[in-house]
Amino acid sequence: MVSLRPDMRTHRLLILLLALCSLLLESCSEYSAVLKSNDYEYKYEAAKALYAGGHYRQASELFSLLLAPLKGTSYGEESLYMLGESNLKAKDYESAVMFFKKYYQMYPKGSYMELARFNSGYALYKQTPDLRLDQSSTMEALKEFQDFLDYCPETSLKGQVHEIIYAMQDKLVEKEYQAAKLYFDLGTYTLNSIYGGNNYEACVVTAQNALKDYPYASAKLREELSILALRAKYHLARQSVEGKRVERFRDAIDEYYAFQNDYPESQYMKEANSILKNSEKVVERKGLLLDDEDYTSKGKTSSKEQPLADEETDKKDYKPIGWIFDAINKAKQSKKDKKIIIKKSKD
């Protein structure tokens, strides 16, 4: 085996680098020539070749230069669609959405209408943010996919679209669940006046709205929302003033039977049964709370708890805690997201 001396290896490396630079300069020179060319058919073929070779940004630049001169021709229509595709592959999702929408608006019966509508929704879906952020783009993506199903009811992409829709719905439901859980965790702290100054009521409303607005969310998320609503109603009843206590315990009992009917094999049935047992005892005692209860939820339930600040309770006695403002603002932010009910498409 021949061993190359260091100077020989360096020499060969320099030759290789010079060859690569030469090829690169030649490629750049050829691309510049294409950009300057007035031969639009040549430019069109070069753009397609660049796209096929994975050079999506260069292909996008060429396709954009072809829109005006080829407008009104089949080449112009395809160039506009391929411009969207090039941006999609280059992960410039915002530009991709713009060009796909422009395509199906200009060519509502065009050859690529179905793909343009699908890819517009897909590009929006790829822009959906982290769960903690505003979900306006998720809502926009859901609407785009719903429009796609309305315009293309017989599409072969229906199964893929449904999977994406359900994934986005679960994201929105998870966000609502986190908001509802935040209200529950805030418990008896006041100043949250969105639902009459009562965090447990806010938890119930948020959870029930999510169950209503997203009927096709995953069974696991719906179960978590349902048990959270039951817990909140129970705590709301326990901490209510005497005049409202029996009514609210009965409401908790009704919520229990709804939960039992929907999730008879739930992992939370033991906890739910304890809520039922204690609620029925309080109703039998005409609102008199039990001294010792079997049910506790992470240490939040105690026979020594004070009533919530209902209408009969002077709210000035409740002292705010500084850190709670951030938590409340976070909960309020979730309510800014619009709700959308995704219609279940017929198979």
Order of alpha helices (4+ residues) and beta strands (2+ residues): alpha-alpha-alpha-alpha-alpha-alpha-alpha-alpha-alpha-alpha-alpha-alpha-alpha
